[in-house]
Amino acid sequence: MRINADLIAQSSQYMNAAKERELDLRGVKAPAIENLGATNDQYDSIDLSDNEVRKLDGFPLLRRLGTILLNNNRISKIGSTVSNNLPNLHTLILSGNSIAKLAEIDELAQFEQLKWLSLLDNPVCKEKDYRLYTIRKCAALTVLDFRKVKPREREDAKKLFPDDGPATKKAKTFTPGEGVVAPKKQGPTPEQILAIKARIASAQTIEEVQVLEKALRSGMLPSDMLPQDEKMAEQ
């Protein structure tokens, strides 16, 4: 099914657990990203998981859009100009795709505001020094593959790739803790919210999806996703 104005109008729209207005285009078997101008730039987040998209491209200018979920597609290429139309993108989840070359990360580096990135279960993750290369290229990253970027990793990345810095035109100098959302005393942290969404995208049964979606709505994490100290406290 192709993405068009009618599909967008008929799709679920809601406030997600991160207090973002989200458009749900998950699992419609779309082969490409297209016609999103019909959203009138009214969404903070768009979920395009479980489709058949092969290239991260096709976005019109969407200044409001900050989060894109593209779990379990067939993406192997990143459009060379896609960042121009998504100037405020800060979260990009590409778990379970087909990105195989480090050169594609060079394209991701063009997203100057990109702080949260997941490439889990892509072939590129098996490349030597993948994590350090990605950290070096994407200057604003604070969380990669649901793990916080540590100051030591940034230092190691700079040593390993001294002449291969960020491709962005206005790369920021990293400050420890910058851009990291401090977890509240109750409810899931931003890392956990994205982890729950990733699990929803790969869920095998309706029951599992329902349990995870309930967790997002209530702010109560499933027991197997609780931090170790909270598990001990519950016991």
LINDARA-V379731 format. One record per residue. N is the residue number from 1. RES is the residue in three letters. D_FIRST is the distance of its C-alpha to the first C-alpha in Angstrom with 2 decimals. Layout:
n=<N N>
res=<RES RES>
d_first=<D_FIRST D_FIRST>
This chain:
n=<1 2 3 4 5 6 7 8 9 10 11 12 13 14 15 16 17 18 19 20 21 22 23 24 25 26 27 28 29 30 31 32 33 34 35 36 37 38 39 40 41 42 43 44 45 46 47 48 49 50 51 52 53 54 55 56 57 58 59 60 61 62 63 64 65 66 67 68 69 70 71 72 73 74 75 76 77 78 79 80 81 82 83 84 85 86 87 88 89 90 91 92 93 94 95 96 97 98 99 100 101 102 103 104 105 106 107 108 109 110 111 112 113 114 115 116 117 118 119 120 121 122 123 124 125 126 127 128 129 130 131 132 133 134 135 136 137 138 139 140 141 142 143 144 145 146 147 148 149 150 151 152 153 154 155 156 157 158 159 160 161 162 163 164 165 166 167 168 169 170 171 172 173 174 175 176 177 178 179 180 181 182 183 184 185 186 187 188 189 190 191 192 193 194 195 196 197 198 199 200 201 202 203 204 205 206 207 208 209 210 211 212 213 214 215 216 217 218 219 220 221 222 223 224 225 226 227 228 229 230 231 232 233 234 235>
res=<MET ARG ILE ASN ALA ASP LEU ILE ALA GLN SER SER GLN TYR MET ASN ALA ALA LYS GLU ARG GLU LEU ASP LEU ARG GLY VAL LYS ALA PRO ALA ILE GLU ASN LEU GLY ALA THR ASN ASP GLN TYR ASP SER ILE ASP LEU SER ASP ASN GLU VAL ARG LYS LEU ASP GLY PHE PRO LEU LEU ARG ARG LEU GLY THR ILE LEU LEU ASN ASN ASN ARG ILE SER LYS ILE GLY SER THR VAL SER ASN ASN LEU PRO ASN LEU HIS THR LEU ILE LEU SER GLY ASN SER ILE ALA LYS LEU ALA GLU ILE ASP GLU LEU ALA GLN PHE GLU GLN LEU LYS TRP LEU SER LEU LEU ASP ASN PRO VAL CYS LYS GLU LYS ASP TYR ARG LEU TYR THR ILE ARG LYS CYS ALA ALA LEU THR VAL LEU ASP PHE ARG LYS VAL LYS PRO ARG GLU ARG GLU ASP ALA LYS LYS LEU PHE PRO ASP ASP GLY PRO ALA THR LYS LYS ALA LYS THR PHE THR PRO GLY GLU GLY VAL VAL ALA PRO LYS LYS GLN GLY PRO THR PRO GLU GLN ILE LEU ALA ILE LYS ALA ARG ILE ALA SER ALA GLN THR ILE GLU GLU VAL GLN VAL LEU GLU LYS ALA LEU ARG SER GLY MET LEU PRO SER ASP MET LEU PRO GLN ASP GLU LYS MET ALA GLU GLN>
d_first=<0.00 3.77 6.59 9.01 12.24 11.41 9.00 11.81 14.41 13.26 12.94 16.18 18.71 22.03 24.99 24.73 27.86 28.57 28.87 25.88 23.48 20.11 16.50 14.44 10.83 11.55 9.76 6.18 5.67 5.07 7.39 9.45 11.11 11.33 12.56 14.23 17.27 16.13 17.35 20.81 21.76 22.37 21.32 23.36 20.68 16.91 15.51 12.63 13.90 12.45 9.47 9.79 11.24 14.30 16.23 17.38 17.28 15.76 17.33 19.43 22.80 22.44 25.98 25.49 22.78 24.74 22.55 19.28 18.19 16.23 17.58 16.36 14.13 15.38 17.03 20.21 20.89 21.73 21.68 25.30 25.01 22.33 25.22 26.51 23.71 23.96 27.74 28.02 25.63 27.77 25.53 22.98 21.90 20.64 21.87 20.60 19.35 20.95 23.20 26.39 28.62 30.81 30.22 26.79 28.76 30.71 27.62 27.04 30.67 29.86 28.55 31.98 31.23 29.37 31.30 28.98 27.14 25.95 25.36 26.29 25.23 24.64 27.01 28.64 30.24 32.54 33.92 37.51 38.06 34.33 34.98 37.93 36.25 33.31 35.81 37.84 35.01 33.28 36.30 35.07 33.67 35.21 32.96 31.47 29.66 30.88 34.46 36.53 37.74 41.51 44.08 45.47 42.15 41.98 45.55 44.90 41.87 44.04 46.79 44.54 42.78 45.51 44.42 40.69 40.03 37.08 35.25 34.78 37.08 38.42 38.49 40.02 42.94 42.08 44.01 44.06 42.11 40.55 37.17 37.31 36.69 39.60 38.66 39.99 42.47 40.00 36.29 33.95 34.27 31.38 31.33 31.06 28.28 26.14 27.27 26.25 22.73 22.56 23.82 21.32 18.47 20.30 21.65 21.93 22.72 21.98 25.65 25.48 22.61 24.71 27.81 26.31 24.72 28.15 29.75 27.76 28.71 32.31 33.04 34.61 33.65 33.40 36.75 35.52 34.29 37.55 39.79 42.72 45.29 43.43 43.13 46.88 47.52 45.69 47.80>
